[in-house]
Amino acid sequence: MPWAYIRSLLGPGLHWDRTQPQLLAAIAQADKDGQADAAEHIRIILRLRNRVLMDVEQKETPPERG
């Protein structure tokens, strides 16, 4: 699992507390760094975070990879 890399992007603490822009930036950085597994985990965190918070900015959530 790429948790050490994810933690390096998001820092310590609950990842659910991160804002949508923070998570989108982390996804972009992980993709840029070739860390596809980490990017996918952060996409999952973002999708679930938005669902729980009913974030109105969900339209900006990147599509899932299939």
NUBAKOL-430527 format. One record per atom (N, C-alpha, C): residue number from 1; residue in one letter; atom name; x, z, y. Coordinates in Angstrom, 1 decimal, m for minus. Each point is the difference from the previous one (the first is absolute). Example, Ala and Ser with C-alpha at 12.3 -4.5 7.8 and 13.67 -1.06 7.14 Angstrom:
2
{r 1, "a", "N", {13.2, 7.8, m5.7}} {r 1, "a", "CA", {m0.9, 0.0, 1.2}} {r 1, "a", "C", {0.9, 0.0, 1.2}} {r 2, "s", "N", {m0.4, m0.7, 1.1}} {r 2, "s", "CA", {0.9, 0.0, 1.1}} {r 2, "s", "C", {m0.8, 0.8, 1.1}} 
% end
This chain:
66
{r 1, "m", "N", {0.8, 0.0, m1.2}} {r 1, "m", "CA", {m0.8, 0.0, 1.2}} {r 1, "m", "C", {0.9, 0.0, 1.3}} {r 2, "p", "N", {m0.5, m0.6, 1.0}} {r 2, "p", "CA", {0.8, m0.2, 1.2}} {r 2, "p", "C", {m0.2, 1.1, 1.0}} {r 3, "w", "N", {m0.3, 1.2, m0.5}} {r 3, "w", "CA", {m0.4, 1.1, 1.0}} {r 3, "w", "C", {1.1, 0.4, 1.0}} {r 4, "a", "N", {1.2, 0.0, m0.5}} {r 4, "a", "CA", {1.1, 0.3, 1.0}} {r 4, "a", "C", {0.1, m1.0, 1.1}} {r 5, "y", "N", {m0.2, m1.3, m0.3}} {r 5, "y", "CA", {0.0, m1.0, 1.0}} {r 5, "y", "C", {m1.2, 0.2, 1.0}} {r 6, "i", "N", {m1.2, 0.2, m0.6}} {r 6, "i", "CA", {m1.2, 0.2, 0.8}} {r 6, "i", "C", {0.2, 1.2, 0.9}} {r 7, "r", "N", {0.6, 1.1, m0.5}} {r 7, "r", "CA", {0.2, 1.2, 0.8}} {r 7, "r", "C", {1.0, m0.3, 1.2}} {r 8, "s", "N", {0.9, m0.9, m0.3}} {r 8, "s", "CA", {1.0, m0.4, 1.0}} {r 8, "s", "C", {m0.7, m0.8, 1.2}} {r 9, "l", "N", {m1.1, m0.7, m0.4}} {r 9, "l", "CA", {m0.8, m0.7, 1.0}} {r 9, "l", "C", {m1.0, 0.9, 0.8}} {r 10, "l", "N", {m0.6, 0.8, m0.8}} {r 10, "l", "CA", {m1.1, 0.8, 0.6}} {r 10, "l", "C", {0.3, 1.4, 0.4}} {r 11, "g", "N", {1.2, 0.5, m0.5}} {r 11, "g", "CA", {0.4, 1.4, 0.3}} {r 11, "g", "C", {m0.7, 1.0, m0.9}} {r 12, "p", "N", {0.3, 1.2, 0.1}} {r 12, "p", "CA", {m0.6, 1.1, m0.8}} {r 12, "p", "C", {m1.4, 0.3, 0.4}} {r 13, "g", "N", {m0.7, 0.7, m0.9}} {r 13, "g", "CA", {m1.3, 0.4, 0.3}} {r 13, "g", "C", {m1.0, m1.0, m0.7}} {r 14, "l", "N", {m1.3, 0.3, 0.4}} {r 14, "l", "CA", {m1.1, m0.8, m0.6}} {r 14, "l", "C", {0.0, m1.4, 0.5}} {r 15, "h", "N", {0.0, m1.0, m0.8}} {r 15, "h", "CA", {0.0, m1.4, 0.4}} {r 15, "h", "C", {m1.4, m0.4, 0.5}} {r 16, "w", "N", {m1.0, 0.8, m0.4}} {r 16, "w", "CA", {m1.4, m0.3, 0.5}} {r 16, "w", "C", {m0.1, 0.3, 1.5}} {r 17, "d", "N", {0.9, 0.8, 0.5}} {r 17, "d", "CA", {m0.1, 0.3, 1.4}} {r 17, "d", "C", {0.6, m1.0, 0.9}} {r 18, "r", "N", {0.6, m1.0, m0.5}} {r 18, "r", "CA", {0.6, m1.1, 0.8}} {r 18, "r", "C", {m1.1, m0.9, 0.5}} {r 19, "t", "N", {0.2, m0.6, 1.2}} {r 19, "t", "CA", {m0.9, m0.8, 0.6}} {r 19, "t", "C", {0.0, m1.4, m0.7}} {r 20, "q", "N", {m1.0, m0.8, 0.3}} {r 20, "q", "CA", {m0.1, m1.3, m0.6}} {r 20, "q", "C", {1.2, m0.9, 0.5}} {r 21, "p", "N", {0.3, 0.1, 1.3}} {r 21, "p", "CA", {1.2, m0.8, 0.5}} {r 21, "p", "C", {1.3, 0.5, m0.7}} {r 22, "q", "N", {0.2, 1.2, m0.2}} {r 22, "q", "CA", {1.2, 0.5, m0.7}} {r 22, "q", "C", {0.1, m0.5, m1.5}} {r 23, "l", "N", {m1.2, 0.0, m0.6}} {r 23, "l", "CA", {0.0, m0.5, m1.4}} {r 23, "l", "C", {0.2, m1.5, m0.1}} {r 24, "l", "N", {m0.6, m0.7, 1.0}} {r 24, "l", "CA", {0.2, m1.5, 0.0}} {r 24, "l", "C", {1.5, m0.3, 0.3}} {r 25, "a", "N", {0.6, 0.8, 0.9}} {r 25, "a", "CA", {1.4, m0.3, 0.3}} {r 25, "a", "C", {0.9, 0.3, m1.3}} {r 26, "a", "N", {m0.4, 1.1, m0.7}} {r 26, "a", "CA", {0.8, 0.3, m1.2}} {r 26, "a", "C", {m0.2, m1.1, m1.1}} {r 27, "i", "N", {m1.2, m0.5, m0.1}} {r 27, "i", "CA", {m0.2, m1.2, m0.9}} {r 27, "i", "C", {0.9, m1.2, 0.4}} {r 28, "a", "N", {0.0, m0.3, 1.3}} {r 28, "a", "CA", {0.8, m1.1, 0.4}} {r 28, "a", "C", {1.4, 0.2, m0.2}} {r 29, "q", "N", {0.5, 1.2, 0.2}} {r 29, "q", "CA", {1.4, 0.3, m0.3}} {r 29, "q", "C", {0.4, m0.1, m1.4}} {r 30, "a", "N", {m0.9, 0.6, m0.9}} {r 30, "a", "CA", {0.2, m0.1, m1.4}} {r 30, "a", "C", {0.0, m1.4, m0.5}} {r 31, "d", "N", {m0.9, m0.8, 0.5}} {r 31, "d", "CA", {0.0, m1.5, m0.4}} {r 31, "d", "C", {1.3, m0.6, 0.5}} {r 32, "k", "N", {0.5, 0.3, 1.2}} {r 32, "k", "CA", {1.2, m0.6, 0.6}} {r 32, "k", "C", {1.2, 0.4, m0.9}} {r 33, "d", "N", {0.0, 1.3, m0.5}} {r 33, "d", "CA", {1.1, 0.5, m0.8}} {r 33, "d", "C", {m0.1, m0.4, m1.5}} {r 34, "g", "N", {m1.0, m0.8, m0.3}} {r 34, "g", "CA", {m0.1, m0.4, m1.4}} {r 34, "g", "C", {m0.5, 1.1, m0.9}} {r 35, "q", "N", {m0.7, 1.0, 0.5}} {r 35, "q", "CA", {m0.5, 1.1, m0.8}} {r 35, "q", "C", {m1.5, m0.2, m0.2}} {r 36, "a", "N", {m0.3, m0.9, m0.9}} {r 36, "a", "CA", {m1.4, m0.4, m0.3}} {r 36, "a", "C", {m0.8, 1.2, m0.5}} {r 37, "d", "N", {0.6, 0.7, m0.9}} {r 37, "d", "CA", {m0.7, 1.2, m0.6}} {r 37, "d", "C", {m0.4, 1.0, 1.1}} {r 38, "a", "N", {1.0, 0.3, 0.8}} {r 38, "a", "CA", {m0.3, 0.9, 1.1}} {r 38, "a", "C", {m1.1, m0.5, 0.9}} {r 39, "a", "N", {0.1, m1.3, 0.4}} {r 39, "a", "CA", {m1.0, m0.6, 0.9}} {r 39, "a", "C", {m1.4, 0.2, m0.6}} {r 40, "e", "N", {m0.1, m0.3, m1.3}} {r 40, "e", "CA", {m1.3, 0.1, m0.7}} {r 40, "e", "C", {m0.5, 1.4, 0.0}} {r 41, "h", "N", {0.9, 1.0, m0.3}} {r 41, "h", "CA", {m0.5, 1.4, 0.1}} {r 41, "h", "C", {m0.5, 0.4, 1.4}} {r 42, "i", "N", {0.7, m0.5, 1.0}} {r 42, "i", "CA", {m0.4, 0.3, 1.4}} {r 42, "i", "C", {m1.3, m0.7, 0.3}} {r 43, "r", "N", {m0.2, m1.2, m0.5}} {r 43, "r", "CA", {m1.3, m0.7, 0.1}} {r 43, "r", "C", {m1.1, 0.8, m0.6}} {r 44, "i", "N", {0.2, 0.6, m1.1}} {r 44, "i", "CA", {m1.0, 0.8, m0.7}} {r 44, "i", "C", {m0.3, 1.3, 0.8}} {r 45, "i", "N", {1.1, 0.6, 0.5}} {r 45, "i", "CA", {m0.2, 1.2, 0.9}} {r 45, "i", "C", {m0.9, m0.4, 1.2}} {r 46, "l", "N", {0.4, m1.1, 0.6}} {r 46, "l", "CA", {m0.8, m0.5, 1.2}} {r 46, "l", "C", {m1.4, m0.3, m0.3}} {r 47, "r", "N", {m0.3, m0.7, m1.1}} {r 47, "r", "CA", {m1.3, m0.3, m0.4}} {r 47, "r", "C", {m0.9, 1.2, m0.2}} {r 48, "l", "N", {0.6, 1.0, m0.8}} {r 48, "l", "CA", {m0.8, 1.2, m0.2}} {r 48, "l", "C", {m0.1, 0.9, 1.2}} {r 49, "r", "N", {1.0, 0.0, 0.8}} {r 49, "r", "CA", {m0.1, 0.8, 1.3}} {r 49, "r", "C", {m1.1, m0.6, 0.8}} {r 50, "n", "N", {m0.1, m1.3, 0.2}} {r 50, "n", "CA", {m1.0, m0.6, 0.8}} {r 50, "n", "C", {m1.4, 0.2, m0.6}} {r 51, "r", "N", {m0.1, 0.0, m1.3}} {r 51, "r", "CA", {m1.3, 0.2, m0.6}} {r 51, "r", "C", {m0.5, 1.5, 0.3}} {r 52, "v", "N", {0.9, 0.9, m0.2}} {r 52, "v", "CA", {m0.3, 1.4, 0.2}} {r 52, "v", "C", {m0.3, 0.3, 1.5}} {r 53, "l", "N", {0.8, m0.5, 0.9}} {r 53, "l", "CA", {m0.3, 0.2, 1.4}} {r 53, "l", "C", {m1.0, m1.0, 0.6}} {r 54, "m", "N", {m0.4, m0.9, m0.8}} {r 54, "m", "CA", {m0.9, m1.1, 0.5}} {r 54, "m", "C", {0.6, m0.6, 1.3}} {r 55, "d", "N", {1.2, m0.3, m0.1}} {r 55, "d", "CA", {0.8, m0.5, 1.2}} {r 55, "d", "C", {m0.6, m1.4, 0.4}} {r 56, "v", "N", {m0.4, m0.1, 1.2}} {r 56, "v", "CA", {m0.6, m1.2, 0.5}} {r 56, "v", "C", {1.0, m1.2, 0.1}} {r 57, "e", "N", {1.2, 0.3, m0.1}} {r 57, "e", "CA", {1.0, m1.1, 0.1}} {r 57, "e", "C", {0.4, m0.6, m1.4}} {r 58, "q", "N", {m0.9, 0.2, m1.0}} {r 58, "q", "CA", {0.3, m0.4, m1.3}} {r 58, "q", "C", {0.3, m1.5, m0.1}} {r 59, "k", "N", {m0.6, m0.8, 1.0}} {r 59, "k", "CA", {0.3, m1.4, m0.1}} {r 59, "k", "C", {1.4, m0.4, 0.1}} {r 60, "e", "N", {0.9, 1.0, 0.5}} {r 60, "e", "CA", {1.4, m0.3, 0.1}} {r 60, "e", "C", {0.7, 0.4, m1.3}} {r 61, "t", "N", {m0.6, 0.6, m0.9}} {r 61, "t", "CA", {0.6, 0.3, m1.3}} {r 61, "t", "C", {0.4, m1.2, m0.7}} {r 62, "p", "N", {1.3, m0.1, m0.4}} {r 62, "p", "CA", {0.4, m1.2, m0.7}} {r 62, "p", "C", {m0.7, m0.2, m1.3}} {r 63, "p", "N", {m0.2, m1.2, m0.4}} {r 63, "p", "CA", {m0.7, m0.3, m1.3}} {r 63, "p", "C", {0.8, 0.5, m1.2}} {r 64, "e", "N", {m0.7, 0.3, m1.0}} {r 64, "e", "CA", {0.7, 0.4, m1.2}} {r 64, "e", "C", {0.7, m1.2, m0.7}} {r 65, "r", "N", {1.1, 0.3, m0.6}} {r 65, "r", "CA", {0.7, m1.0, m0.8}} {r 65, "r", "C", {m0.7, m0.1, m1.3}} {r 66, "g", "N", {m0.2, m1.2, m0.5}} {r 66, "g", "CA", {m0.7, m0.2, m1.3}} {r 66, "g", "C", {0.9, m0.5, m1.0}} 
% end
